Amino acid sequence: MNKTVAIKSIVFATILLASIRVVGGYTLQWKSQSLEVREPLEVLPSNSVLSLFPGETLRFNVTVENHASISYNVCLIFRLNDTYYQERYVSFSNCAYTIEPGAQTLDAWLSVSSAAPAAELELIVNITRDIEPTPAPSPPSNLAPSLTLFGAGARWAAGNGTSALYINWYDNYVAHHFSDGADWGPYWRERQLGEIKNVTVDVLEQQGFAVTCVGDIPSDISGFDLVVFEAWFAIEPQHSQVVMNYLAGGGNVVIIGGAPCYFATYCKDMWPYVSGGENLSAISDWFGSAQFVNSGGTASLVVDKPFGTSLEARSTVYHIDAYGCYSLAAMSENAQVIARWGNGTGSVYAFAYEYGNGRVYYQAEMDW
């Protein structure tokens, strides 16, 4: 081989290899870029002031914003600015939630020991992610016997049903007291009506009901497993047929206090007896009693462990130092009396009754 040509070949090969290395060097270059992983959950501020007395349990809401596009399992963490007070006197709900994208309102509760001193405190709410979802526990049950009986009676009436329509005083007041309801009444004070509603809803929820609260009776109540009649002014004689048809078809009702009188007579005040409301014969077929009477004093159970509760026969379920409270007489043959007033009249404080394919539970008074 010509030496000159060989030298040129070697030089060319060297240049070619150098070129490959340069090109390969460019393909290995990296460009730095910042990466941020943000916290997706935010506890939104609340302007509400929480207030309760020692020995009480208070439900309240916490609103959380999920800024992400996916769901998270979370747990709320509560901290008072006085750790000694918290450890000694206060307990909080401790349950997991699933937070969908967007804003969600979470139900929580706190309970204060009956031995707790008065205090002005600051509550801080934080949130933590990646908690296994578990059923939310119920708040501590410190129910008075009358509320225990009411909850158990509602559960008996509904059987395995879980949906309850609650026709309550507070919502009736809100709907009517500025309009036609301005001439009704007198209503109790708004705050008292709100407290009655809250306690009743809590009791029903502890029994596993999903509660819908309204102030008037809808034209169709068939979509609910249980209907609770509390607000007298919502009830009119025309609703007797509605309830009778509902019971015949397998619906179930709870009736409280003086409500039966308003099925028997049209009245928008507290004195239905003026127009004959104490005569319940018109509704006795489906209700189970034909007479409304006044009573008071002490109401005691006449059966042992009603509806599966731990309440014992002859124990006091309700007491009031007054006369003129709600009560029933002239009971139907198949009515099962649960408790009676003990003031000598023996009138009925609570009873259970079945009509058609449905059930009726009545209770005169409760410790709201």
SEGUDREN-655206 format. One record per atom (N, C-alpha, C, CB): x, y, z. Coordinates in pm, whole numbers, plus 50000, padded with zeros to 5 digits. Glycine has a CB too. Layout:
// residues N
XYZ ...
This chain:
// residues 368
500874988050000 500005000050000 500885012350000 499035000250124 500395022149928 501115035049927 501075040950066 500495044949824 502275044550116 502365049650253 501565062350270 503815052250290 501545070550165 500785083350176 499315080650192 501015092350052 498835070950114 497395067750123 497065061850261 496985057750011 497945053350310 497695047350442 497615057750551 498775037250476 498535067350546 498515078150646 497225086150639 499715087650625 496765089150517 495525096650501 494335088750556 495295100050353 494365075450536 493255067250587 493195067650739 493395052850539 494365066750799 494425067250945 493915080650998 495845064850994 494365091350934 493915104750974 492415106050960 494605115650891 491815100950853 490375101850828 489595094050934 490045096550686 490145082050963 489465073951065 489465080751200 490115060251076 490585087051233 490685094151362 489685105651369 492105099551383 489585113151260 488615124351256 487205119151269 488765132451125 486875107751202 485525102251208 485165097851351 485405090351112 486085091051418 485835086851556 485635098651650 486985078251606 486435108951631 486285121151712 484915127351692 487365131451677 484445127051568 483125132751539 482025125051610 482865132951388 482165111851613 481145103651680 481095106651828 481415088651659 482265108351888 482295111552032 481625124952060 483735111752084 481855134351975 481235147651997 479735146851987 481765157751895 479275139851883 477825138651867 477225131151986 477485131251735 477895120052028 477415112552145 477415121052270 478265100352168 478365130152287 478415138952403 477215148052411 479675147252399 476715153052301 475535161752302 474275154352348 475315167652164 474135141752318 472925134352357 472845131752507 472865121152283 473935133252583 473935130652726 473705143152810 475235124252765 473435154352752 473215166752829 471845166552897 473325179052736 471725172053024 470485172853102 470145187453130 470605164853234 468815190053138 468365203553173 467635202953307 467445209453060 468055210553407 467415210453539 466085217853536 468335216853644 465055212553613 463725218653619 463155216453758 462765212853510 462565226553817 462025225453952 460745216953953 461745239454012 460495209754061 459305201354078 458725204054216 459655186254060 457405206454222 456725209654349 455575199954371 456215224354349 455515193554487 454385185354528 453675192854639 454845170954576 452465197454611 451755206254704 450785198454793 450995217054627 450545203854910 449535198154999 448165201054939 449655203955144 447345190654913 446065192954844 444915197154934 445665180554774 445045195155065 443915197155156 444085209555241 443725184955245 442985216755258 443005229155336 441755229755423 443075241655241 441935232055552 440805234255642 440395248855632 441165230455790 439175251355588 438715265055567 438315271355700 437535265355468 438515284555713 438185291355840 436685291355865 438705305655839 436325291955992 434925292456032 434705304256125 434495279256101 433565310856107 433235322456191 432345318556309 432555333256108 431985305756318 431065301556423 431775300756559 430455288056389 431005303056663 431485301856800 430825289556861 431175314856884 431645280356911 431115268256972 430895270757121 432085256356950 429725266857169 429395269357309 428565257657362 428615282757325 428905252757478 428145242257543 428435242557693 428485228357483 427715234457770 427875233657914 428565220557952 426505234857984 429185220058070 429785207458115 428775196058112 430355209158257 429225184558068 428365172858058 427645171457926 427365173258166 427785181257836 427085180857708 428015176257595 426515194657676 427385171657489 428085168257365 427565177457255 427875153257327 428465183057177 428115192857075 428585187956939 428725206557107 427685187656842 428045184956704 428385198056634 426885177656630 429395197656548 429755209456470 430335205156336 430765218356548 430515214656246 430975211756111 432375217156088 430005217556008 433145210156007 434465214555962 434465213855809 435635205856024 434765224955742 434785225255596 436205223755546 434155238255543 436405214355455 437715211255400 437675213055249 438155196855438 438705219355194 438835221155049 439895211454997 439195235955013 439495203154901 440435194154832 440765200254697 439835179654817 441975205554684 442365212454561 442815202754452 443475222254590 442955190054483 443425180254386 442265174854304 444155168854457 442595166254207 441575160254120 441245145954162 442055160353975 441795141254273 441525127954324 441035128854467 442775119054314 440575117454520 440055116954657 441155112454753 438845107454666 440975116254881 441915112354985 441145107355106 442845124155024 441735097955177 441235093955309 441935102755413 441475078655337 441155108855501 441725118555594 441155116555734 441455132855546 441815122655829 441345123055967 441555137056020 442095112556055 440575142156095 440715155256157 441445154056290 439335161756177 442275164056319 443025164456445 442625177156519 444575163956420 442185175756643 441715187056721 442685190056836 440295184356777 442955202856857 443865206756965 443375219657030 445305208456911 443255219457162 442925231457237 444195238557279 442065227957360 444095251557300 445275259057343 445635256257489 445035273957325 444785248757559 445065244357696 445125229057695 443975249657799 446315223357682 446455208857669 446025201557796 447895205257635 446265207557913 445845201158039 444315199958043 446355209258161 443625210558006 442155210458005 441645199957908 441595224457968 442265199357789 441845189657688 442025175357736 442615191757560 443185172357792 443465158757837 442545154457951 444915157457880 442165163858034 441395160458156 439885160558132 441735170258267 439395169558043 437955171858038 437305169957901 437685185458085 438045170057792 437445170957659 437815158957574 437865183957590 436845153557502 437095143257401 436485147557269 436525129457447 437115143257159 436685146957025 436375134656942 437755155456956 435595136656836 435375125856740 436695121856678 434365130256631 436825109156647 438065103956589 437705093856481 438975097456699 437405098856362 436975090056255 437605094456123 435445090056243 437555085556025 438155088255895 437075092255796 438925075855843 437445100755702 436545105555599 437195103455463 436175120455621 436385102355360 436875102655223 436505116055162 436285090755138 437525123855121 437325137355073 437415137454921 438355147155135 436295140554855 436265141754710 436875155254669 434805140354655 437225157054542 437705170154495 436665181154521 438035169554346 437135192854562 436245203954593 436075205654743 434895201954528 435105213954781 434855216854922 433845206854978 434355231254940 434095201955100 433185192955167 433055196955314 433665178455154 431845195155366 431575197955507 431545184855584 430245205755525 432385183755685 432505171655764 431825173555899 433975167755783 431135163155945 430495163356076 431495158856182 429245154356077 431565166256291 432435162756403 431685165456533 433795170756397 432255161056645 431645163956773 432715164956881 430615153056810 432355171956986 433205172557105 432325170657227 433995186057112 432895164557330 432165161857453 432975167257571 431875146657470 432295174357661 432955180257777 432465173257903 432685195657784 433385169357986 433055162458110 432165171158199 434315158558185 431275164658273 430395172058365 431175178558479 429325162758423 432415174058501 433255179958606 434105191458557 434135169258666 434005194858429 434865205258371 434505219058425 434755205158219 435495227158458 435205241058497 434915249458374 436385247158576 434295261058395 434055270258284 435385275158228 433175282358331 435445277158098 436705281358035 436425287857900 437665269258018 437315296857861 437295302657727 438545297557655 437245318357731 438335289757548 439415282557484 439455285257335 439285267657510 440565281657275 440705282557129 440895268557075 441885291857089 440095265056974 440165251956912 440875253056777 438755245856895 441905245056757 442645244556631 442345231156565 444205246456655 441995231556437 441655219356363 442665217456250 440205220056307 443315206056249 444225202356141 443715189856073 445665200056194 444385185855965 443945174355888 445155166155846 443115178655764 445005153055847 446075144255803 445525134455700 446715136755923 446375130555605 445945121855495 446355107355518 446525126855362 445855098655426 446245084455420 445815076855543 447735083255402 444575079355585 443995071855696 443005061755637 443285081355800 443035049555684 442075039655636 440675043755677 442425025655690 439725044455583 438365048655619 437685038455709 437525050755494 437045043255815 436315034855909 434975041255937 437115032656041 433985033655980 432705039756012 432855050256122 431695029056056 432145061356106 432225072156205 431565067856335 431565084956152 432245068856448 431635064856576 430615075156621 432715063056684 429655070956698 428665080056753 429255087256873 427385072556792 428755099356902 429225106257022 428795098757148 428685120557026 429405101857260 429035094957384 427545095857411 429805100757502 426985084757450 425545084257472 425255086357620 424955070857424 424855098757654 424445101957790 422965105457790 425305113557848 422185097457719 420805100857697 419975098657823 420245092857583 419035107857844 418055105957949 417175094057912 417205118757971 416555087358011 415705075757980 414605078757877 415065070758107 414035090857883 412975094057788 413495094357644 412345107557823 414735099057625 415315099457491 415745085557446 416505109057487 416255077557540 416585063657508 415335056257461 417195056557629 414235058257532 412975051757496 412495056657359 411905054357603 412575069457336 412135075057207 412935068957092 412295090357207 414255068657106 415075063056998 414755048456972 416545064557032 414595040857079 414285026657062 412895024657003 414385019457196 411945033157043 410595032256986 410585035456838 409665041657059 411375045356797 411485048656655 412105037156577 412305061456635 413145030956635 413785019656569 412835007856556 415035015456646 412045005056662 411044994456653 410044997456542 410304992856788 409555009756537 408545013256438 409055011156296 408095027656457 410295015156270 410825014756134 411365001156095 411915024956119 411514991856191 412084978956158 413504980556106 411224971656055 413754975555986 415074976855925 415214989355840 415364964555840 414214997855841 414265010055759 415305019855809 412905016855756 415825027955718 416895037355755 416595051855719 418175033255689 415515054755647 415215068555609 414075073955694 414855069455458 414285085755752 413285091755840 412985106055796 413765091655986 411715109255788 411245122955764 410815128755898 410065123355660 411425139955937 411175145956068 410495159456048 412505147556148 409205159956080 408415172256064 408495179456198 406905169256023 409375189356205 409775194756334 409335209156356 411265193856349 409345213056483 408925226456522 409805237356462 408915227556673 411095235456467 411995246256424 411775249956278 413455242156445 411735240156191 411555243056049 410165248356019 411825230455966 409175244056096 407835249656081 407825264356119 406825241856166 408525267756227 408645281656270 409335290256165 409405282356403 410455285256113 411205292756011 410345295155887 412495285255973 409575285255849 408775286155726 407565295455741 408305272455685 407045297055863 405745303655875 405675315655968 404775293855922 406625317756057 406365327856160 406365342156108 407395326656268 406905344555987 406845357955928 405645359555835 408125360855853 404975348655802 403875349255706 402565345355773 404145340155585 401925334655724 400665330555785 400845326355930 400045319155706 402035321255961 402295316956098 402405328156198 403535309156101 402395340756151 402445352056245 401215352156335 402555365356168 400115346056287 398895345356366 398735331856435 397695348056278 399725323156424 399675310356490 400365311356626 400335299356404 400125301156706 400955300656825 400195301956955 401965311156818 400965305357058 402345310257049 403355298857026 402705317657176 404395301856947 405525292756935 406395293957061 406365295956807 407165283557087 408235284957185 409355293357125 408765271057230 410315297157205 411405305457155 412215298057050 412295309757269 412735305856954 413445299956841 414615291356886 413935310856747 415375296156983 416545288457029 416105275157088 417345296457133 415005275257164 414515262857222 414075253057114 413365265657317 413405258157011 412995249556900 414195243456830 412145257456801 415255251456815 416465246356753 417125235456836 417445257556731 417115237056967 417695226957056 416895213957050 417765232257201 415565215057046 414725203157035 415035195756906 413235206957040 415165203056797 415475196756668 416825189656674 415485207256556 417845196356726 419185190556728 419235177656810 420185200656785 418605177856927 418615166057012 417875154556944 417965169157149 416725157356886 415935146856822 416675140856704 414585152356777 417295149156622 418065144156509 419215135456557 418605155856423 419905139856662 421015131856716 420545118056759 421665139156836 419405117456828 418885104656875 418545095656757 417645106656965 417885101356656 417515093456538 418745088656462 416615101556446 419755097256451 420975093256381 421715082256457 421895105356362 421695082756590 422315072056667 421615058756647 422315075656815 420355059256603 419625047056572 419825042856426 418135049056600 420685049956354 421015045956217 420175052256109 420925031456206 419365062456143 418505068756043 419245079855968 417245074356109 418975080855839 419315092655762 418105101855769 419695089155611 418245113455831 417105121855869 416935133455772 417265127156013 415725135055721 415345146655640 414435155355725 414645142355506 414785168055743 414025177155830 413185186755746 414985185055922 411905187755776 411005196955707 410065203355808 410205189555596 409425214355766 408495221155853 407045218855818 408765235555850 406785212255705 405415209355661 405335195055612 404975219255550 404135189755605 403935175955562 403875175555409 402635169955624 404765168355344 404725167555197 403455160255151 405985160255143 403125162355024 401935155654969 402155140654957 401585161454832 403415136354948 403745122254936 404825118755038 404205118754791 404495110055131 405465106055233 405895091455215 404865107955373 405485085455105 405705071155086 407165067455066 404905066354969 408025077255035 409425074255010 410255072755135 410005084854926 409645073755253 410385072955379 409955060555458 410175085655464 410925054655527 410625043055612 409935047055740 411905035455644 410155059555784 409595064355911 409285079155896 410575061856030 408135083355951 407785097555955 407535101356100 406525100655866 408225111556147 408105116256285 407305129256286 409515118256351 406155129156353 405265140856360 405485147956494 403775136656343 406055159756487 406315167656607 405615181256602 407805169456626 405715188356489 405205202156476 403685201956463 405845209356354 402995206056568 401545205656568 400935213856455 401005210456701 401475225756433 400855234856337 401015230156192 401455248556353 401845220156170 401965214356036 400855204456008 403325207556019 400175199856115 399215188756104 397795194256094 399335179156224 397005188556004 395605192055988 394795179255971 395395201555867 393475179555994 392665167455980 392795160655842 391215170756004 393045168355738 393185162455605 394365152655599 393385173555500 395325153955688 396485145255686 396195131555750 397635151955758 395055130155815 394715117255875 394625106355768 393385118255952 393985109355658 393855099555550 395215096355488 392905104755442 396075106655479 397425104555426 398185094555512 398195117955419 398115096455643 398835087555735 398225073655734 398825093355877 396905072755731 396255059755730 396675051655607 394735061455733 396685058055490 397105051155367 398575047255374 396865060155245 399385055855432 400825053255445 401055041055534 401555065555503 400345040355648 400485028855738 399975016055672 399725031455868 398845017055604 398285005155540 399244999255438 396965008555472 400035007755375 400995003255276 402334999155331 401195013755176 402484999255463 403734994955524 404595006155579 404524987455426 404085018455579 404815029555639 404745029055790 404265042855588 405565037155855 405655037056002 405755051356053 406875028756049 405135054056168 405105067656219 405455067956367 403725073856196 406035079256408 406215082756548 405485095856569 407745083856588 404655096456672 403865108356701 404195112956843 402315105556686 404445125956856 404965131356981 403985141357042 406325138056958 403855140957175 403165151457251 401705153257214 403855164357231 401335165657186 399945168957156 399575167557010 399655182657199 400475162156928 400225161256784 398945153756747 401385154456717 398525143256821 397305136156779 396075145156770 397015124956875 395995155156857 394825164056858 394655171556726 394925174056972 395745174356659 395695182456539 395325174256416 397025189256516 395405160856428 394805152256325 393295152156340 395365137956335 392805155056461 391375154056491 390625167056470 391175149356632 391315178556479 390645191556463 391605201556401 390125196756597 391045210956323 391875221456265 392155231856373 391185227956140 393455234256400 393835243556505 395245248656480 393735236856645 395465261656498 396795267356481 397245274756608 396815276956361 396725270156723 397205275256850 397435263556944 396205285556911 397655266357071 398005256057167 396795250157240 398975261457267 395575253357197 394395249257271 393405241857181 393735261457334 393795230357126 392895223157035 391655217657104 393635211656970 391665216657238 390495211557308 389285220657289 390795209857456 389525233557260 388425243057240 387525238557125 388975257157211 388115232357025 387335227756910 387205212556908 387975232556780 387355206257024 387115191857035 388295183257000 385995188056951 389495188557004 390665180956965 391025169557057 391795189956954 390465169257179 390785158257270 390055145457231 390435162157413 389045146457146 388295134657099 389015128956977 386805138357064 389665117656996 390475111656889 389785100056821 391795107056945 388495098756839 387785087256783 387905086756631 386325087656823 388035098356567 388115098656420 389415092556369 387995112956370 390445091956452 391735086356408 392105073756484 392825096656425 391205069056573 391565058056662 391855045056588 390465055756762 391245043056471 391485030656397 392965028956365 390675030356269 393585039556312 394995038356273 395935042956384 395255046456147 395445050956479 396325056456583 396425047456705 395845070056625 395295041856750 395335032856865 394815038656995 396695028256887 394325051056994 393755057457112 392605066357068 394825065657191 391585067357155 390415075357121 390255087657208 389185066957131 391195090157301 391015101357393 392345107457434 390235096957517 392445120557422 393605128057470 393245134357603 394055138857366 394135133057703 393865138457837 395115145457888 393415127257936 394945153057995 396085159458061 396595150658175 395705173458114 397885151758200 398475144258310 399745151458353 398785129558268 400615144458427 401855150558474 402445142458588 401615164858517 403515147658647 404185140658756 405255131358705 403175132958839 405145118558741 406155108658706 405575098258612 406705101858832 406295095558503 405915084958410 406875073358430 405935089958262 406325061158446 407135049258473 406825038458371 406885043958615 407825030158344 407655019058251 406785008158312 409015013358211 405945002158230 405124990958275 405584977958210 403644993558243 406604978558125 407204966558066 408704966958092 406904965657911 409314955358088 410744954358116 411534954557986 411054941658196 412584962957983 413494963857869 412744965857736 414354951357861 411934976457727 411144978557604 412034980657483 410234990557621 411654974457372 412354975657244 413834971957253 412224989757191 414174963357349 415564959057361 416464968257439 416114957157229 415924978657503 416744987557585 417074980757719 416015001157609 417904987357798 418234982257932 417314988158038 419684985457966 416314996057998 415405002258093 414534991658158 414525012858024 414354992758290 413654982458365 412224986658399 414404979358492 411364976858410 409974979358448 409914986658581 409184966158456 408974995758592 408705004158710 409745015158730 408654995458833 410745015958643 411705026858654 411115039658596 413035023358583 411575051158648 411075064058601 411695067258465 411405075258704 410845070458371 411335074158239 411235089258216 410555066658131 410365095958292 410235110458277 409555115858402 409415114258148 409955128058444 409315134458559 409215149458534 410125131658690 408095155058574 407895169558567 407005173658683 407275173758429 407355184558748 406555189458860 405455198658807 407445197058964 404575192858730 403495200658670 402385191358628 404005208958549 401205196958610 400075189658555 399665196858426 398885188858659 399005189858337 398635195858209 399525190858098 398705210858217 400265180158123 401135174358020 400305165057932 402325166658084 400925159757829 400235151957727 400065137557774 400995152257594 398925131657737 398635118057779 397455112757699 398345117457931 397285099457701 396225093157623 395425083557709 396805085857504 394185081257667 393305071657733 392445065057625 392405078657843 391535056357670 390665049057576 391475042357467 389625058657513 392365033557510 393285027057417 392595015757340 394495021557492 393045013757218 392545002657136 393004989357196 393035004056990 392264978857165 392524965857226 393944960957199 391524955657176 394464963557079 395774958357041 396924967857071 395774955056896 396614978957134 397684988457169 398514982757285 397095002357208 399834983457273 400714978657380 401224990557459 401894970357322 400784992157580 401205003257665 402625000657713 400235005157786 403495010557697 404895009457736 405155016457870 405815015357627 404525028057891 404725035658014 403455043358047 405945045358001 403225045358176 402055052758223 402485063858318 401045043358292 401655074258322 401805084458424 401325078558557 401005097358388 401985082258667 401665076258796 400955085558891 402895071358860 400185094858840 399525104558926 398135099958969 399415117858856 397845087258953 396555082058994 395615079658878 395915091459089 395845086258766 394965084358650 395345071958571 395005096658560 396645068358574 397095056958495 397045059358347 396275044958528 396955071858306 396895074958164 398225071658097 396535089858141 398205070557966 399325064857891 400335075557852 398805057657765 401585072557882 402715081157845 403325076657712 403785081157956 403405063657689 403985058357565 403315045157531 405525056557579 403105042757400 402545029957358 402965026757215 400995030157370 402805014057179 403105009257045 401845002956986 404284999057046 401695003956854 400454999456791 400754995856646 399335010456799 400074986056595 400244982056456 398924983856381 400744967456446 399024989556261 397844991556176 398224987956034 397315006356185 397394979655970 397704975455834 399044968455832 397714987555737 399914973055746 401264967555740 402284976655808 401664965255595 401784986555881 402674996355942 402624996456093 402355009955891 403455004956151 403575005856297 403475020356343 404894999756344 402925022156464 402785035256528 403465034856664 401285039356541 404285044956692 404815046656828 404485060756875 406355043956833 403935061756995 403605074857054 404365076557184 402075076157078 404855088957207 405475092457335 405085106657370 407015091057330 404695108657495 404125121357537 405155132557554 403415119457665 406245129657625 407215140157662 408625134657650 406955145357806 409605143757637 411015139957636 411855150557705 411505137757493 413025146657751 413965155857815 414875162057709 414795148557923 414385172457644 415195179257543 416205188357610 414305187257445 
